[in-house]
Amino acid sequence: MAYLSNSEKDVKQMLKTIGVNSFDDLIKNIPQALRFKNKFNIPEAVSEYEISRIMQDLSGKNTNYISFMGGGTYDHYVPAIVESLISRSEFYTSYTPYQPEVSQGNLQAIYEFQSMVCELTQMDVTNASMYEAGSALAEAVLLALNHTGKNKVLIPSTLNPRYKMLISTYIANMDITMEEIPADDFTMDINSYMDLYDEQVGAVVIQNPNYFGFLEDIDTLISRRGSSQAMFIMVYNPISLGLLKTPGEYGMDIAVAEGQVLGNQQNYGGPYVGLFSVNEKLVRKIPGRISGITKDIEGRQGFVLTLQTREQHIRRDKATSNICTNSGLMALAAGIYLATIGKAGIRGLAELCLQKAHYLADNLLKINKVQIAGKAPFFNEFTVKLPVKAQKVVEQAKGYGIMPGINLDKSGYEDHLLIAVTEKRTREEMDLLIDCVKEAVLKG
């Protein structure tokens, strides 16, 4: 990083402009008890080569593990073209394209991203992106309740717990009630949903596949919708749509997803990108930006940010959402990824994930007293019930160089492990995990 410190002359000029004689005069109102009195342990300056060696030594202390972690973020392969293109300076450092005259490239990239997500989900409209899936879902809940004029949202207990926390944060100071639909065998209990539904319900959230990896019985849920005025919101895995029914096919009002799986690295938690799609009747209430296609006065095709009167930089407190600068670079990566692998690639990728996950599950079931926790089908992620505490498998896996999955003790299942499989996992790696679980079970 290029950095030029202030010279002594610069400091004197700034202090003079402020109207003080010294830095101590500048901070004299800060009580002595609050001041840092120790010396900073900062080493002497070193050369560029020496600092590169220091950084290499630090990076060498990292350990590479085989990852079977999931729970909303997944270890997929990112094609080299994705990071190559998003690293171009016109993309990497650009700001929100308010001036279409000088932003046609960015606006077209956003438009193509929106179009591909619409095609993937079979929804009518997609925005330019949200921060990540959790905030996208929270925004979806607010949109649904504002549109229906209701004040109750139903969420399944099988929803990702981080998404639940984000919804709770968003609605904390609002007159909104959130109720959980109980689970039956790690999927939503439809009968409980019917019992909880009343006239105040304005939003119903469904996650498919759910947090535990299992597929919800959405067809039955939809068949019991009747004349319900509530809006249905689906949280989906973009890769799963290569094989599973889309939100549009189910007739969802809003569809949101974590776009990390589309050409973005896991990066220890972010930055990620939220996908947000709606049906046509909600186009003027969708949060965030929308890139549209138009013609100028000379009849030339161009791209612009459209329907901007919804947004906070124009409507201020009356805006549909306060989201502003968001995950545009990650959305660009997702767009490049989708354009690179195409429809056939998404389907092939989904098939690989499905087949590998089922190979692993089938072989884990051969271990004494290991069970699949739920009865419903699953895609690339599943929960196993173990005859030992899941933490024992996690500890055992360290010696194998494996992260075996998510210990579900914080969800109330200390003997359950959530395992995710992507196209990157080889048979040898999966067999290694099987051996690891066997050993942990034998040790008790």
C-alpha positions in Angstrom: 0.0 0.0 0.0 1.4 3.4 -1.0 1.6 5.7 2.1 3.3 9.0 2.5 3.4 10.3 6.1 3.0 14.0 7.0 6.2 15.9 7.0 7.2 18.1 10.0 6.3 21.1 7.9 2.8 19.6 7.1 2.1 19.0 10.8 3.1 22.6 11.7 0.9 24.0 9.0 -2.1 21.9 10.1 -1.6 22.8 13.8 -1.4 26.5 12.8 -4.6 26.3 10.8 -6.4 24.6 13.7 -5.1 27.3 16.0 -2.9 25.3 18.5 0.8 25.3 19.1 1.4 21.6 19.4 -0.2 18.2 19.2 -0.4 18.1 23.0 -2.4 21.3 22.9 -4.7 19.6 20.4 -5.5 16.8 22.8 -5.4 18.6 26.1 -9.1 18.1 26.7 -8.6 14.3 26.8 -8.2 13.3 30.5 -4.8 11.8 31.4 -6.5 8.6 32.6 -7.7 7.9 29.1 -4.4 8.5 27.4 -2.0 5.7 26.2 1.2 6.2 28.2 3.2 3.1 27.1 5.6 3.0 24.2 4.5 1.4 21.0 6.5 -1.8 20.3 7.0 -0.9 16.6 10.1 -2.5 14.9 12.5 -0.5 12.8 11.8 0.1 9.1 12.9 -2.7 6.7 13.3 -3.0 3.0 10.6 -4.2 0.6 12.4 -7.5 0.2 12.6 -8.0 4.0 8.9 -7.2 4.5 8.0 -9.7 1.7 10.0 -12.4 3.6 8.1 -11.5 6.8 4.8 -11.9 5.1 5.8 -15.2 3.5 6.8 -16.5 6.9 3.5 -15.5 8.3 1.5 -17.1 5.5 3.6 -20.3 5.9 2.0 -20.7 9.4 -1.4 -21.2 7.9 -2.7 -24.7 7.6 -4.7 -25.9 4.6 -7.6 -28.2 5.6 -10.0 -30.2 3.4 -13.3 -28.5 4.0 -16.7 -30.1 4.4 -18.1 -26.9 6.0 -21.3 -25.4 4.7 -24.2 -23.7 6.5 -24.6 -21.0 3.9 -21.1 -20.7 2.4 -19.4 -23.4 0.3 -16.0 -24.3 -1.0 -16.6 -24.2 -4.8 -14.0 -23.8 -7.5 -13.7 -20.2 -8.8 -12.5 -20.1 -12.5 -9.4 -18.0 -13.1 -11.2 -15.7 -15.5 -13.5 -14.4 -12.7 -10.8 -13.0 -10.5 -8.8 -11.8 -13.6 -11.7 -9.7 -14.9 -12.9 -8.3 -11.6 -9.3 -7.2 -10.9 -9.4 -4.7 -13.8 -9.2 -1.2 -12.4 -12.4 0.0 -14.1 -14.3 -2.6 -12.2 -12.2 -3.0 -9.0 -12.2 0.6 -7.9 -15.4 2.0 -9.5 -18.2 3.6 -7.6 -22.0 3.5 -8.1 -22.7 4.4 -11.7 -24.9 7.4 -11.2 -23.6 9.0 -14.4 -24.6 6.7 -17.3 -22.7 8.7 -19.8 -19.4 7.5 -18.4 -20.6 4.2 -16.8 -22.0 2.1 -19.7 -19.6 -0.8 -19.0 -20.6 -1.1 -15.4 -24.3 -0.6 -16.0 -24.3 -3.3 -18.7 -22.4 -5.7 -16.4 -25.1 -5.1 -13.7 -27.9 -5.5 -16.3 -26.4 -8.8 -17.5 -26.1 -10.0 -13.9 -29.7 -9.2 -13.2 -30.8 -10.9 -16.4 -28.9 -14.1 -15.6 -30.3 -14.3 -12.0 -33.8 -13.8 -13.4 -33.2 -16.6 -15.8 -31.8 -18.8 -13.1 -34.7 -18.2 -10.7 -37.4 -17.7 -13.3 -38.4 -14.6 -11.4 -39.5 -11.3 -13.1 -37.1 -8.7 -11.7 -33.7 -8.9 -9.9 -31.9 -5.9 -8.4 -28.2 -5.0 -8.7 -27.4 -7.0 -5.5 -27.6 -6.9 -1.7 -24.9 -7.3 0.9 -25.4 -11.0 1.5 -28.3 -13.5 2.0 -29.1 -12.6 5.6 -29.7 -8.9 5.0 -31.4 -9.7 1.7 -33.9 -11.9 3.6 -34.5 -9.2 6.3 -35.2 -6.7 3.5 -37.5 -9.2 1.9 -39.5 -9.6 5.1 -39.8 -5.8 5.4 -40.9 -5.5 1.8 -43.6 -8.2 2.3 -45.0 -6.7 5.5 -45.0 -3.2 4.0 -46.8 -4.4 0.9 -49.4 -6.4 2.7 -49.9 -4.0 5.6 -49.5 -6.9 8.1 -47.2 -7.2 11.1 -46.4 -10.9 11.5 -43.8 -13.0 9.8 -43.6 -16.8 10.0 -40.1 -18.3 9.7 -39.2 -22.0 9.9 -37.1 -23.4 12.7 -35.0 -25.0 9.9 -33.9 -21.5 8.7 -30.2 -20.6 8.9 -29.8 -19.3 12.5 -27.7 -16.3 11.2 -30.6 -15.3 9.0 -32.9 -15.5 12.0 -30.6 -13.2 14.0 -30.5 -10.6 11.1 -34.3 -10.5 10.8 -34.5 -10.1 14.6 -32.1 -7.2 14.4 -34.0 -5.5 11.6 -37.4 -5.7 13.3 -36.2 -5.1 16.9 -37.7 -1.7 17.2 -40.7 -2.2 14.9 -44.2 -3.4 15.7 -43.5 -6.7 14.0 -44.0 -10.2 15.4 -41.8 -13.1 14.3 -43.0 -16.7 15.0 -41.2 -19.9 14.3 -42.8 -22.9 12.6 -41.6 -26.0 14.4 -39.8 -28.8 12.6 -40.6 -32.4 12.1 -37.6 -34.6 11.2 -35.6 -31.5 10.3 -38.1 -30.1 7.9 -40.9 -27.7 8.4 -44.1 -29.1 10.0 -46.8 -28.0 7.5 -49.6 -28.6 10.1 -47.9 -26.3 12.6 -47.7 -23.7 9.8 -51.4 -23.9 9.3 -52.0 -23.6 13.0 -49.8 -20.5 13.2 -51.3 -18.7 10.2 -53.8 -16.0 10.9 -54.9 -12.7 9.3 -51.9 -10.8 10.6 -49.4 -12.9 8.8 -47.9 -10.9 6.0 -44.8 -12.9 5.2 -43.9 -16.6 5.2 -40.2 -17.6 4.8 -39.1 -20.9 3.4 -35.5 -22.1 3.0 -34.9 -24.8 0.4 -32.6 -26.7 0.9 -33.0 -25.8 4.6 -30.2 -25.1 7.0 -29.8 -28.8 7.8 -29.5 -29.6 4.1 -32.9 -31.2 3.6 -35.5 -30.3 1.0 -38.8 -28.8 2.2 -42.2 -30.0 1.0 -43.0 -26.7 -0.8 -45.6 -28.1 -3.1 -47.8 -29.1 -0.1 -47.2 -25.8 1.5 -48.2 -23.9 -1.6 -51.3 -26.2 -2.1 -52.5 -25.0 1.4 -51.9 -21.4 0.6 -55.6 -20.9 -0.4 -56.6 -17.2 -0.5 -53.8 -16.2 1.7 -52.6 -12.6 1.4 -49.2 -13.3 2.9 -46.2 -13.0 0.6 -44.0 -16.1 0.3 -40.3 -15.6 0.4 -37.9 -18.4 -0.6 -34.2 -18.6 0.4 -32.5 -20.8 -2.2 -29.0 -22.2 -3.1 -28.2 -20.9 -6.6 -26.3 -24.0 -7.6 -29.2 -26.3 -6.5 -31.4 -24.7 -9.2 -29.5 -26.7 -11.8 -31.7 -29.6 -10.6 -34.4 -28.3 -8.3 -37.6 -26.4 -9.0 -37.0 -22.6 -9.1 -38.7 -20.0 -6.9 -40.5 -18.8 -10.0 -41.9 -22.3 -10.7 -43.2 -22.5 -7.1 -44.9 -19.1 -7.6 -42.8 -17.3 -4.9 -43.3 -13.6 -4.5 -39.7 -12.9 -3.4 -36.6 -15.0 -3.8 -33.3 -14.3 -2.0 -30.0 -16.2 -1.9 -26.3 -16.1 -0.9 -24.4 -15.5 -4.1 -21.0 -16.5 -2.7 -21.3 -19.8 -4.5 -21.3 -18.0 -7.8 -17.6 -17.2 -8.4 -16.8 -15.7 -5.0 -14.3 -17.1 -2.5 -15.3 -17.9 1.1 -12.8 -15.3 2.5 -13.5 -16.1 6.1 -17.0 -14.7 6.0 -17.1 -12.0 3.3 -17.5 -9.9 1.4 -20.4 -11.8 -0.1 -23.4 -10.8 -2.3 -27.1 -11.2 -1.7 -29.4 -12.1 -4.6 -32.8 -10.4 -4.5 -35.6 -11.2 -7.0 -39.3 -10.4 -7.1 -42.4 -10.9 -9.2 -43.4 -8.0 -11.4 -46.0 -6.5 -9.1 -43.2 -5.7 -6.6 -40.9 -4.0 -9.0 -41.5 -0.5 -7.5 -40.9 -1.7 -4.0 -37.7 -3.8 -4.5 -34.8 -2.4 -2.5 -31.5 -1.3 -4.0 -30.6 -0.4 -7.6 -31.9 -1.6 -10.9 -30.0 -1.3 -14.2 -32.3 -0.9 -17.1 -31.9 -0.7 -20.9 -33.2 2.3 -22.9 -32.4 4.5 -25.9 -31.0 8.0 -26.0 -32.5 10.9 -28.1 -30.5 9.6 -31.1 -32.0 6.1 -30.8 -28.8 4.5 -29.5 -29.2 1.7 -27.0 -27.9 2.5 -23.5 -28.0 1.4 -19.9 -29.2 3.5 -16.9 -30.1 3.2 -13.3 -33.9 3.1 -13.5 -36.8 3.5 -11.1 -34.5 5.5 -8.8 -37.4 7.3 -7.0 -37.6 4.3 -4.7 -34.1 4.9 -3.4 -32.6 6.6 -0.3 -30.5 9.1 -2.3 -33.7 10.6 -3.6 -36.6 9.7 -1.2 -34.5 9.8 1.9 -36.7 8.6 4.8 -39.5 7.6 2.5 -37.2 5.2 0.5 -38.2 1.5 0.2 -34.8 0.7 1.7 -31.7 2.3 3.1 -29.3 0.1 1.2 -26.8 2.2 -0.7 -23.4 1.2 -2.0 -23.5 -2.6 -1.9 -21.7 -5.7 -3.2 -21.3 -4.6 -6.8 -17.9 -6.2 -7.3 -19.1 -9.6 -5.9 -22.2 -9.3 -8.1 -19.9 -8.8 -11.1 -18.0 -11.9 -10.1 -21.3 -13.8 -10.0 -22.2 -12.5 -13.4 -18.9 -13.5 -14.9 -19.2 -16.9 -13.3 -22.7 -17.6 -14.6 -21.6 -16.4 -18.1 -18.6 -18.7 -18.0 -20.2 -21.9 -17.0 -23.6 -21.4 -18.6 -26.8 -23.4 -18.1 -25.2 -26.7 -18.8 -22.4 -25.9 -16.4 -24.9 -25.1 -13.6 -26.7 -28.4 -14.2 -23.5 -30.3 -14.4 -22.2 -28.7 -11.2 -25.4 -29.5 -9.4 -25.3 -33.1 -10.5 -21.7 -33.4 -9.3 -22.5 -32.0 -5.9 -25.5 -34.2 -5.5 -23.7 -37.4 -6.5 -20.7 -36.7 -4.3 -22.9 -35.8 -1.3 -24.9 -39.0 -1.7 -21.7 -41.1 -2.1 -20.4 -39.7 1.2 -23.8 -40.2 3.0 -24.2 -43.7 1.8 -20.8 -44.7 3.1 -21.2 -42.9 6.4 -24.3 -44.9 7.0 -22.2 -48.1 6.9 -20.6 -47.0 10.2 -22.2 -48.4 13.3 -25.1 -46.3 14.6 -24.5 -43.3 12.2 -27.8 -42.1 10.8 -29.0 -39.4 8.5 -30.9 -37.1 10.8 -33.9 -36.4 8.5 -36.1 -38.4 6.2 -36.4 -35.8 3.4 -34.2 -35.8 0.3 -31.1 -33.6 0.3 -28.9 -31.8 -2.3 -25.2 -31.3 -1.4 -25.5 -30.9 2.3 -26.9 -33.2 5.0 -27.0 -33.7 8.8 -25.9 -36.9 10.4 -26.7 -38.2 13.9 -23.6 -39.7 15.5 -23.3 -42.2 18.4 -20.7 -39.8 19.9 -20.7 -36.0 20.4 -20.0 -34.1 17.1 -17.1 -32.3 18.8 -15.2 -35.6 19.1 -15.3 -35.9 15.3 -14.2 -32.3 14.9 -11.2 -32.9 17.2 -10.4 -36.2 15.6 -10.5 -34.6 12.1 -7.7 -32.2 13.0 -5.2 -35.0 12.7 -6.6 -35.9 9.3 -6.3 -32.3 8.0 -10.1 -32.1 7.7 -12.8 -29.7 8.7 -15.6 -32.3 8.9 -18.6 -30.1 9.0 -20.5 -27.9 11.5 -21.0 -29.1 15.0 -24.7 -28.4 15.6 -24.4 -28.2 19.4 -25.4 -24.5 19.3 -28.6 -25.5 17.5 -29.3 -28.0 20.3 -28.0 -31.1 18.7 -24.6 -32.0 20.3 -24.4 -35.4 18.5 -25.2 -34.0 15.0 -22.9 -32.9 12.3 -23.8 -30.8 9.3 -21.7 -31.9 6.3 -21.5 -30.1 2.9 -19.9 -31.6 -0.3 -19.0 -29.6 -3.4 -17.5 -30.5 -6.7 -14.0 -29.9 -5.3 -14.2 -32.9 -2.9 -12.5 -36.0 -4.3 -13.4 -39.6 -3.5 -10.1 -39.9 -1.6 -11.0 -36.9 0.5 -14.4 -38.2 1.2 -13.0 -41.7 2.1 -10.6 -39.9 4.5 -13.6 -38.3 6.3 -15.3 -41.7 6.5 -12.2 -43.2 8.1 -12.0 -40.2 10.5 -15.7 -40.7 11.6 -15.1 -44.4 12.0 -12.1 -43.8 14.3 -14.0 -41.2 16.4 -16.9 -43.6 16.8 -14.7 -46.5 17.8 -12.9 -44.4 20.4 -16.3 -43.4 21.7 
